[in-house]
Amino acid sequence: MEPLLKSVTASNGDLESLDLIRLAVLCQSVADSESIDSCTAREALALRQEWALLVARDAPPSSSFAKHEEIQKEKSVLKGRMVDFLSRL
């Protein structure tokens, strides 16, 4: 396993303390790793791409409170899925 992943995936709590950007970077690292099977790499890449789409939807930040709240909720759900995925590695 890559050193970056090994240092962070020690526990689920470690992952939960990371912000969404760092989790997206870890997912990209998994996707790029030659030691990861292709199915896992595709899942990691899909999570990272989903993050990129959410960021794009929120740039510039919406003046609509409801839309902002919806995107924040989607980010929170995505973070949970990233933590779950990375904790299984």
MDTraj code that builds the backbone (N, CA, C; nanometers):
import mdtraj as md
import numpy as np

residues = "MET GLU PRO LEU LEU LYS SER VAL THR ALA SER ASN GLY ASP LEU GLU SER LEU ASP LEU ILE ARG LEU ALA VAL LEU CYS GLN SER VAL ALA ASP SER GLU SER ILE ASP SER CYS THR ALA ARG GLU ALA LEU ALA LEU ARG GLN GLU TRP ALA LEU LEU VAL ALA ARG ASP ALA PRO PRO SER SER SER PHE ALA LYS HIS GLU GLU ILE GLN LYS GLU LYS SER VAL LEU LYS GLY ARG MET VAL ASP PHE LEU SER ARG LEU".split()
xyz = np.array([
    [0.0852, -0.1185, 0.0000],
    [0.0000, 0.0000, 0.0000],
    [0.0890, 0.1238, 0.0000],
    [0.0436, 0.2281, -0.0672],
    [0.1187, 0.3522, -0.0768],
    [0.1359, 0.4133, 0.0624],
    [0.2511, 0.4774, 0.0890],
    [0.2743, 0.5374, 0.2215],
    [0.1664, 0.6369, 0.2631],
    [0.1171, 0.7161, 0.1687],
    [0.0137, 0.8139, 0.2008],
    [-0.1103, 0.7446, 0.2562],
    [-0.1511, 0.6365, 0.1923],
    [-0.2693, 0.5642, 0.2377],
    [-0.2450, 0.4947, 0.3702],
    [-0.1295, 0.4305, 0.3835],
    [-0.0981, 0.3564, 0.5050],
    [-0.1009, 0.4476, 0.6269],
    [-0.0530, 0.5687, 0.6124],
    [-0.0457, 0.6600, 0.7263],
    [-0.1826, 0.7115, 0.7689],
    [-0.2790, 0.7133, 0.6796],
    [-0.4085, 0.7718, 0.7120],
    [-0.5141, 0.6672, 0.7420],
    [-0.5040, 0.5500, 0.6839],
    [-0.6120, 0.4524, 0.6983],
    [-0.5980, 0.3661, 0.8230],
    [-0.5272, 0.4143, 0.9215],
    [-0.5109, 0.3380, 1.0445],
    [-0.6436, 0.3135, 1.1144],
    [-0.7323, 0.4112, 1.1094],
    [-0.8624, 0.3922, 1.1726],
    [-0.9671, 0.4773, 1.1035],
    [-1.0900, 0.4362, 1.1210],
    [-1.2021, 0.5087, 1.0651],
    [-1.2069, 0.6506, 1.1214],
    [-1.1745, 0.6662, 1.2498],
    [-1.1741, 0.7979, 1.3126],
    [-1.0748, 0.8916, 1.2489],
    [-0.9584, 0.8392, 1.2108],
    [-0.8593, 0.9212, 1.1417],
    [-0.9172, 0.9757, 1.0120],
    [-0.9845, 0.8898, 0.9385],
    [-1.0424, 0.9312, 0.8112],
    [-1.1553, 1.0313, 0.8311],
    [-1.2381, 1.0101, 0.9313],
    [-1.3507, 1.1001, 0.9563],
    [-1.3051, 1.2397, 0.9938],
    [-1.1840, 1.2509, 1.0482],
    [-1.1342, 1.3831, 1.0869],
    [-1.0824, 1.4635, 0.9676],
    [-1.0652, 1.3975, 0.8529],
    [-1.0152, 1.4666, 0.7346],
    [-1.1271, 1.5425, 0.6643],
    [-1.0906, 1.6526, 0.5987],
    [-1.1903, 1.7242, 0.5208],
    [-1.2091, 1.6545, 0.3864],
    [-1.3107, 1.6960, 0.3166],
    [-1.3494, 1.6304, 0.1911],
    [-1.2396, 1.6400, 0.0856],
    [-1.1672, 1.7501, 0.0835],
    [-1.0589, 1.7654, -0.0143],
    [-0.9514, 1.6601, 0.0073],
    [-0.9115, 1.6390, 0.1313],
    [-0.8085, 1.5385, 0.1597],
    [-0.8576, 1.3974, 0.1278],
    [-0.9837, 1.3716, 0.1540],
    [-1.0391, 1.2409, 0.1195],
    [-1.0399, 1.2210, -0.0323],
    [-1.0711, 1.3272, -0.1059],
    [-1.0692, 1.3189, -0.2523],
    [-0.9271, 1.2917, -0.3020],
    [-0.8285, 1.3542, -0.2391],
    [-0.6880, 1.3299, -0.2758],
    [-0.6506, 1.1847, -0.2474],
    [-0.6952, 1.1318, -0.1354],
    [-0.6679, 0.9917, -0.1040],
    [-0.7345, 0.8986, -0.2050],
    [-0.8571, 0.9305, -0.2423],
    [-0.9257, 0.8485, -0.3433],
    [-0.8490, 0.8525, -0.4747],
    [-0.7993, 0.9696, -0.5128],
    [-0.7205, 0.9802, -0.6351],
    [-0.5928, 0.8983, -0.6232],
    [-0.5315, 0.9003, -0.5055],
    [-0.4101, 0.8227, -0.4824],
    [-0.4376, 0.6730, -0.4973],
    [-0.5517, 0.6291, -0.4466],
    [-0.5908, 0.4882, -0.4615],
    [-0.6117, 0.4570, -0.6099],
    [-0.6817, 0.5447, -0.6787],
    [-0.7099, 0.5228, -0.8210],
    [-0.5808, 0.5140, -0.9024],
    [-0.4804, 0.5909, -0.8642],
    [-0.3530, 0.5949, -0.9373],
    [-0.2565, 0.4840, -0.8982],
    [-0.2839, 0.4169, -0.7878],
    [-0.1914, 0.3164, -0.7359],
    [-0.1869, 0.1917, -0.8243],
    [-0.0670, 0.1476, -0.8540],
    [-0.0499, 0.0252, -0.9327],
    [-0.0719, -0.1000, -0.8488],
    [-0.0722, -0.0845, -0.7164],
    [-0.0894, -0.2008, -0.6299],
    [-0.2360, -0.2288, -0.5952],
    [-0.3268, -0.1476, -0.6478],
    [-0.4702, -0.1621, -0.6207],
    [-0.5372, -0.2291, -0.7407],
    [-0.6288, -0.3206, -0.7137],
    [-0.6983, -0.3882, -0.8242],
    [-0.7861, -0.2890, -0.9005],
    [-0.8173, -0.3225, -1.0240],
    [-0.8866, -0.2290, -1.1128],
    [-1.0273, -0.1929, -1.0639],
    [-1.0967, -0.2849, -1.0028],
    [-1.2315, -0.2571, -0.9517],
    [-1.2254, -0.1516, -0.8409],
    [-1.1322, -0.1677, -0.7497],
    [-1.1142, -0.0724, -0.6407],
    [-1.0688, 0.0622, -0.6950],
    [-0.9793, 0.0602, -0.7923],
    [-0.9309, 0.1845, -0.8531],
    [-1.0457, 0.2596, -0.9203],
    [-1.1340, 0.1879, -0.9888],
    [-1.2491, 0.2526, -1.0542],
    [-1.3427, 0.3150, -0.9507],
    [-1.3650, 0.2436, -0.8409],
    [-1.4515, 0.2969, -0.7356],
    [-1.3903, 0.4231, -0.6751],
    [-1.2608, 0.4204, -0.6530],
    [-1.1916, 0.5372, -0.5982],
    [-1.2019, 0.6552, -0.6938],
    [-1.1814, 0.6301, -0.8207],
    [-1.1886, 0.7361, -0.9204],
    [-1.3305, 0.7925, -0.9294],
    [-1.4297, 0.7068, -0.9221],
    [-1.5691, 0.7522, -0.9270],
    [-1.6012, 0.8442, -0.8092],
    [-1.5524, 0.8100, -0.6908],
    [-1.5741, 0.8947, -0.5736],
    [-1.5054, 1.0295, -0.5914],
    [-1.3839, 1.0278, -0.6424],
    [-1.3095, 1.1520, -0.6639],
    [-1.3783, 1.2388, -0.7695],
    [-1.4292, 1.1762, -0.8736],
    [-1.4997, 1.2520, -0.9778],
    [-1.6310, 1.3094, -0.9258],
    [-1.6982, 1.2345, -0.8415],
    [-1.8223, 1.2853, -0.7818],
    [-1.7924, 1.4090, -0.6969],
    [-1.6804, 1.4047, -0.6237],
    [-1.6385, 1.5215, -0.5456],
    [-1.6152, 1.6410, -0.6380],
    [-1.5445, 1.6195, -0.7486],
    [-1.5146, 1.7284, -0.8419],
    [-1.6435, 1.7902, -0.8973],
    [-1.7421, 1.7084, -0.9271],
    [-1.8692, 1.7598, -0.9771],
    [-1.9416, 1.8435, -0.8717],
    [-1.9367, 1.7990, -0.7461],
    [-1.9999, 1.8761, -0.6392],
    [-1.9309, 2.0108, -0.6212],
    [-1.7996, 2.0111, -0.6278],
    [-1.7249, 2.1362, -0.6144],
    [-1.7605, 2.2305, -0.7288],
    [-1.7696, 2.1764, -0.8492],
    [-1.8041, 2.2586, -0.9661],
    [-1.9451, 2.3178, -0.9527],
    [-2.0362, 2.2399, -0.8976],
    [-2.1735, 2.2890, -0.8788],
    [-2.1800, 2.4016, -0.7764],
    [-2.0819, 2.4049, -0.6867],
    [-2.0820, 2.5018, -0.5776],
    [-1.9891, 2.6205, -0.6057],
    [-1.9435, 2.6342, -0.7291],
    [-1.8516, 2.7427, -0.7624],
    [-1.9119, 2.8289, -0.8724],
    [-1.9358, 2.9538, -0.8483],
    [-1.9233, 3.0203, -0.7184],
    [-2.0366, 2.9754, -0.6263],
    [-2.0161, 2.9937, -0.4968],
    [-2.1206, 2.9507, -0.4026],
    [-2.2556, 3.0137, -0.4359],
    [-2.3574, 2.9345, -0.4247],
    [-2.4925, 2.9797, -0.4578],
    [-2.5415, 3.0839, -0.3583],
    [-2.6146, 3.1796, -0.4102],
    [-2.6768, 3.2782, -0.3216],
    [-2.8050, 3.2221, -0.2607],
    [-2.8497, 3.1090, -0.3137],
    [-2.9688, 3.0438, -0.2614],
    [-2.9314, 2.9565, -0.1417],
    [-2.9895, 2.9870, -0.0276],
    [-2.9601, 2.9102, 0.0935],
    [-3.0007, 2.7645, 0.0763],
    [-3.1143, 2.7399, 0.0144],
    [-3.1633, 2.6027, -0.0038],
    [-3.0678, 2.5218, -0.0915],
    [-3.0196, 2.5830, -0.2000],
    [-2.9261, 2.5127, -0.2873],
    [-2.7948, 2.4865, -0.2153],
    [-2.7476, 2.5850, -0.1407],
    [-2.6240, 2.5683, -0.0636],
    [-2.6391, 2.4527, 0.0363],
    [-2.7500, 2.4492, 0.1065],
    [-2.7750, 2.3428, 0.2040],
    [-2.7828, 2.2059, 0.1364],
    [-2.8442, 2.1998, 0.0190],
    [-2.8542, 2.0742, -0.0557],
    [-2.7140, 2.0227, -0.0933],
    [-2.6296, 2.1115, -0.1419],
    [-2.4941, 2.0721, -0.1810],
    [-2.4133, 2.0304, -0.0586],
    [-2.4294, 2.1017, 0.0529],
    [-2.3577, 2.0645, 0.1755],
    [-2.4001, 1.9259, 0.2237],
    [-2.5288, 1.8962, 0.2115],
    [-2.5788, 1.7646, 0.2507],
    [-2.5199, 1.6568, 0.1599],
    [-2.5146, 1.6837, 0.0288],
    [-2.4556, 1.5887, -0.0651],
    [-2.3068, 1.5671, -0.0344],
    [-2.2374, 1.6738, 0.0022],
    [-2.0956, 1.6620, 0.0384],
    [-2.0787, 1.5756, 0.1632],
    [-2.1679, 1.5931, 0.2592],
    [-2.1608, 1.5140, 0.3818],
    [-2.1826, 1.3653, 0.3537],
    [-2.2797, 1.3352, 0.2687],
    [-2.3063, 1.1959, 0.2307],
    [-2.1866, 1.1380, 0.1556],
    [-2.1305, 1.2161, 0.0640],
    [-2.0136, 1.1715, -0.0109],
    [-1.8957, 1.1471, 0.0820],
    [-1.8770, 1.2345, 0.1788],
    [-1.7673, 1.2161, 0.2748],
    [-1.7837, 1.0831, 0.3473],
    [-1.9046, 1.0517, 0.3900],
    [-1.9294, 0.9247, 0.4576],
    [-1.8967, 0.8055, 0.3688],
    [-1.9328, 0.8156, 0.2414],
    [-1.9027, 0.7060, 0.1483],
    [-1.7528, 0.6937, 0.1245],
    [-1.6828, 0.8070, 0.1175],
    [-1.5367, 0.8039, 0.1008],
    [-1.4703, 0.7408, 0.2223],
    [-1.5137, 0.7808, 0.3410],
    [-1.4565, 0.7241, 0.4637],
    [-1.4803, 0.5738, 0.4670],
    [-1.6010, 0.5315, 0.4343],
    [-1.6331, 0.3895, 0.4328],
    [-1.5434, 0.3155, 0.3324],
    [-1.5314, 0.3693, 0.2132],
    [-1.4493, 0.3064, 0.1090],
    [-1.3027, 0.2969, 0.1535],
    [-1.2469, 0.4074, 0.1984],
    [-1.1044, 0.4089, 0.2357],
    [-1.0765, 0.3228, 0.3579],
    [-1.1721, 0.3123, 0.4478],
    [-1.1496, 0.2299, 0.5673],
    [-1.1479, 0.0812, 0.5357],
    [-1.1992, 0.0422, 0.4180],
    [-1.1974, -0.0991, 0.3777],
    [-1.0671, -0.1388, 0.3114],
    [-0.9792, -0.0438, 0.2844],
    [-0.8534, -0.0768, 0.2162],
    [-0.7532, -0.1400, 0.3098],
])
top = md.Topology()
chain = top.add_chain()
for i, resn in enumerate(residues, 1):
    res = top.add_residue(resn, chain, resSeq=i)
    for name in ("N", "CA", "C"):
        top.add_atom(name, md.element.get_by_symbol(name[0]), res)
traj = md.Trajectory(xyz[None], top)
